Amino acid sequence: MSLCKQVSKDIIQKKADMIRQHIVFLTGAGISVESGLSTFRGKDGLWTNDEWAYLASTEALYTDTQRCLDFYNFRRKQLAEVEPNDAHRMIAELEKEHDVTVITQNVDNLHERAGSTHVIHLHGELSKVCSTDNRRTCVKEYPLTTPIMVGDKADDGSQLRPYVVMFGEYIDNMNATDIVSMADIFVVIGTSLQVYPAADLIRYAHHEVPKFLIDPGEMDQCTKLGYTHFRTTATEGMRMLLEAFKKL
């Protein structure tokens, strides 16, 4: 290759690197509503049902084990019956031109099924199982349509359980605060921002970077921090976001 061609190639690559941005998304249950899954704390959300909230707790796991497992078997089967929606797909599509990290509070795998390759699950994953003795061990994929039953064993001999964070357990931060702080663009979609420490992530985005919120509800805490708020559904909000990106 001639020196001239190499210099031209280097210049083109440098321009491409300058344009390529690190976009970080924080997503909640609201992004999966259009796929047919319920929110958690919104109107008719899962945790408005006291019995379901109990069945999603460590108390139920250890004292009412099969009912707890049946609740998660129901949720796992439901997940197997739905598909990613256009909001998931638009986020995945951005990987063609940008570095994209998705930090999600969701335990569904719709981001991955839409094509996103860098997804951090703060609250675990319904598509995986683990050890009851230690949630962080013996983690493996498990068919969504195969029920988990009392007597099913993890690799360490303990009762098999869903790999999700239940009420009464701590979440794994997974360096989420560092990832948000290094974002060139930060986008929040479909979360009530009522669950901590995930809700605190909105404060770690650098004050100079573009910050967006997609949610139909009131979110004064984000507005005060300089977020552009698209008060609409996840899919429509993503379309608006892509238009906004063209002006950055």
C-alpha positions as CSV (number, residue, x, y, z in Angstrom):
1,M,0.0,0.0,0.0
2,S,1.4,3.4,-0.9
3,L,2.0,6.0,1.8
4,C,-0.7,8.3,0.4
5,K,-3.3,5.5,0.5
6,Q,-2.2,4.6,4.1
7,V,-2.5,8.2,5.3
8,S,-6.0,8.5,3.7
9,K,-7.1,5.3,5.3
10,D,-5.8,6.5,8.7
11,I,-7.7,9.8,8.3
12,I,-10.9,8.0,7.4
13,Q,-10.5,5.7,10.4
14,K,-9.8,8.6,12.7
15,K,-13.0,10.4,11.6
16,A,-15.0,7.2,12.1
17,D,-13.6,6.8,15.6
18,M,-14.5,10.4,16.4
19,I,-18.1,9.9,15.3
20,R,-18.5,6.6,17.1
21,Q,-20.0,7.2,20.5
22,H,-20.4,5.1,23.7
23,I,-24.2,5.1,24.3
24,V,-25.3,3.7,27.6
25,F,-29.0,2.7,28.2
26,L,-30.6,2.1,31.5
27,T,-33.8,0.2,30.9
28,G,-36.7,-0.9,33.1
29,A,-39.9,-2.8,32.8
30,G,-41.5,-0.1,30.6
31,I,-39.4,-1.1,27.6
32,S,-40.9,-4.6,27.7
33,V,-44.6,-3.6,28.1
34,E,-45.1,-3.5,24.3
35,S,-43.9,-7.1,24.2
36,G,-46.7,-8.1,26.6
37,L,-44.8,-8.2,29.9
38,S,-46.1,-6.3,33.0
39,T,-44.4,-3.5,34.7
40,F,-43.4,-3.9,38.4
41,R,-44.5,-0.8,40.2
42,G,-46.8,1.0,37.8
43,K,-50.5,0.6,37.5
44,D,-51.4,-3.1,37.7
45,G,-47.7,-3.9,38.1
46,L,-46.5,-7.2,39.5
47,W,-45.7,-5.9,42.9
48,T,-49.1,-4.3,43.4
49,N,-50.2,-7.9,44.0
50,D,-49.2,-8.7,47.6
51,E,-49.1,-12.4,47.1
52,W,-46.8,-12.2,44.1
53,A,-44.5,-9.8,46.0
54,Y,-44.3,-12.4,48.7
55,L,-43.6,-15.2,46.3
56,A,-40.7,-13.2,44.9
57,S,-39.0,-13.1,48.3
58,T,-36.4,-15.1,50.0
59,E,-38.9,-15.9,52.7
60,A,-41.1,-17.7,50.2
61,L,-38.0,-19.4,48.6
62,Y,-37.0,-21.0,51.8
63,T,-40.4,-21.6,53.5
64,D,-42.8,-22.0,50.6
65,T,-40.4,-23.3,48.0
66,Q,-42.6,-24.9,45.4
67,R,-45.1,-22.0,45.3
68,C,-42.1,-19.6,44.9
69,L,-40.7,-21.8,42.1
70,D,-44.2,-22.0,40.5
71,F,-44.5,-18.2,40.4
72,Y,-41.1,-18.0,38.6
73,N,-42.1,-20.9,36.3
74,F,-45.1,-18.9,35.3
75,R,-43.0,-15.8,34.6
76,R,-40.4,-17.9,32.7
77,K,-43.1,-19.5,30.5
78,Q,-44.6,-16.1,29.8
79,L,-41.2,-14.8,28.7
80,A,-40.9,-17.7,26.3
81,E,-44.2,-16.7,24.6
82,V,-43.3,-13.0,23.9
83,E,-40.9,-11.4,21.4
84,P,-38.7,-8.3,21.5
85,N,-40.4,-5.1,20.3
86,D,-39.1,-2.3,18.1
87,A,-37.6,-0.4,21.0
88,H,-35.3,-3.4,21.8
89,R,-34.5,-3.7,18.1
90,M,-33.6,-0.1,17.6
91,I,-31.2,-0.2,20.6
92,A,-29.6,-3.3,19.1
93,E,-29.4,-1.7,15.7
94,L,-27.3,1.2,17.1
95,E,-24.4,-1.2,17.6
96,K,-23.7,-1.0,13.9
97,E,-22.5,2.6,14.3
98,H,-21.8,3.0,18.1
99,D,-20.5,1.2,21.1
100,V,-23.7,0.4,23.1
101,T,-24.0,-0.9,26.7
102,V,-27.4,-1.8,28.1
103,I,-27.8,-1.8,31.8
104,T,-31.2,-3.3,32.6
105,Q,-33.3,-3.8,35.7
106,N,-35.3,-6.4,33.7
107,V,-34.9,-10.1,34.2
108,D,-36.1,-10.9,30.7
109,N,-33.8,-11.6,27.8
110,L,-35.5,-9.5,25.2
111,H,-32.5,-7.2,24.7
112,E,-30.3,-10.1,23.8
113,R,-32.9,-11.7,21.6
114,A,-33.2,-8.4,19.7
115,G,-29.5,-8.5,19.0
116,S,-27.8,-6.4,21.8
117,T,-24.4,-8.0,22.7
118,H,-23.4,-6.0,25.8
119,V,-26.2,-6.3,28.4
120,I,-25.7,-6.0,32.1
121,H,-28.6,-7.5,34.2
122,L,-28.7,-5.8,37.6
123,H,-31.5,-8.1,38.9
124,G,-30.6,-11.4,37.3
125,E,-32.0,-13.4,34.4
126,L,-35.1,-15.6,34.2
127,S,-33.4,-17.7,31.5
128,K,-30.7,-18.9,34.0
129,V,-30.7,-20.9,37.2
130,C,-28.3,-21.0,40.1
131,S,-27.6,-22.5,43.6
132,T,-30.0,-21.8,46.5
133,D,-27.0,-21.9,48.8
134,N,-25.3,-19.1,46.9
135,R,-27.0,-17.1,44.1
136,R,-23.7,-16.3,42.5
137,T,-22.6,-19.9,41.9
138,C,-23.6,-22.8,39.6
139,V,-25.2,-20.2,37.2
140,K,-26.2,-21.7,33.9
141,E,-28.8,-21.4,31.1
142,Y,-32.0,-23.3,31.6
143,P,-34.9,-23.8,29.2
144,L,-37.7,-21.3,29.9
145,T,-40.4,-23.9,29.3
146,T,-38.9,-26.4,31.7
147,P,-40.4,-25.9,35.2
148,I,-38.0,-25.8,38.2
149,M,-39.3,-28.2,40.8
150,V,-38.5,-29.0,44.4
151,G,-35.8,-31.6,44.3
152,D,-34.1,-30.3,41.2
153,K,-30.4,-29.9,42.1
154,A,-27.8,-27.3,41.2
155,D,-24.3,-28.5,40.5
156,D,-23.3,-28.1,44.2
157,G,-26.2,-30.3,45.3
158,S,-28.4,-27.5,46.6
159,Q,-31.9,-26.8,45.5
160,L,-32.0,-25.2,42.0
161,R,-33.5,-21.7,41.9
162,P,-34.0,-18.9,39.3
163,Y,-31.0,-16.7,38.9
164,V,-32.9,-13.5,39.9
165,V,-32.6,-11.1,42.8
166,M,-35.5,-11.6,45.1
167,F,-36.8,-9.4,47.8
168,G,-34.4,-9.7,50.7
169,E,-31.3,-10.0,48.5
170,Y,-28.7,-7.4,47.4
171,I,-28.1,-6.6,43.8
172,D,-24.7,-6.8,42.1
173,N,-23.6,-3.4,40.9
174,M,-21.4,-4.8,38.2
175,N,-19.5,-1.5,37.8
176,A,-22.7,0.1,36.5
177,T,-21.8,3.5,38.0
178,D,-18.4,3.5,36.3
179,I,-20.0,2.6,32.9
180,V,-22.6,5.4,33.2
181,S,-19.9,7.9,34.2
182,M,-18.0,7.1,31.0
183,A,-20.9,7.4,28.7
184,D,-20.9,9.8,25.8
185,I,-24.7,9.7,25.7
186,F,-26.9,8.3,28.4
187,V,-30.5,7.2,27.9
188,V,-33.1,6.1,30.5
189,I,-36.1,4.1,29.3
190,G,-39.2,2.8,31.1
191,T,-38.2,2.8,34.7
192,S,-40.0,4.3,37.7
193,L,-36.6,5.1,39.3
194,Q,-38.0,3.9,42.6
195,V,-35.7,0.9,43.0
196,Y,-32.3,1.6,44.5
197,P,-29.4,1.6,44.0
198,A,-30.3,1.4,40.3
199,A,-32.3,4.7,40.5
200,D,-29.1,6.5,41.6
201,L,-27.4,5.8,38.3
202,I,-29.1,8.8,36.7
203,R,-26.8,11.0,38.9
204,Y,-23.6,9.4,37.5
205,A,-23.8,10.6,34.0
206,H,-21.4,13.5,33.3
207,H,-23.1,16.8,33.4
208,E,-21.9,17.8,29.9
209,V,-23.1,14.7,28.0
210,P,-26.5,14.5,26.3
211,K,-29.0,12.8,28.6
212,F,-32.4,11.5,27.6
213,L,-35.4,10.0,29.4
214,I,-38.1,8.0,27.6
215,D,-41.1,7.4,29.9
216,P,-44.8,8.5,29.8
217,G,-44.8,9.5,33.5
218,E,-43.6,12.5,35.4
219,M,-39.9,12.4,36.2
220,D,-38.9,15.6,37.9
221,Q,-35.7,14.2,39.3
222,C,-34.4,13.7,35.7
223,T,-35.6,17.0,34.5
224,K,-33.7,18.8,37.3
225,L,-30.6,17.0,36.2
226,G,-30.8,18.2,32.6
227,Y,-32.4,15.2,30.9
228,T,-34.5,15.7,27.7
229,H,-37.8,13.9,28.5
230,F,-39.8,12.2,25.8
231,R,-43.1,11.5,27.5
232,T,-44.2,8.6,25.4
233,T,-43.9,4.8,25.0
234,A,-40.5,3.1,24.6
235,T,-40.9,2.5,20.8
236,E,-42.1,6.0,19.9
237,G,-39.6,7.5,22.3
238,M,-36.8,5.5,20.6
239,R,-37.9,6.9,17.2
240,M,-37.7,10.4,18.7
241,L,-34.4,9.7,20.2
242,L,-32.9,8.6,16.9
243,E,-34.1,11.9,15.3
244,A,-32.5,13.8,18.2
245,F,-29.2,12.0,17.7
246,K,-29.0,13.5,14.2
247,K,-28.8,16.9,15.7
248,L,-26.0,16.2,18.2
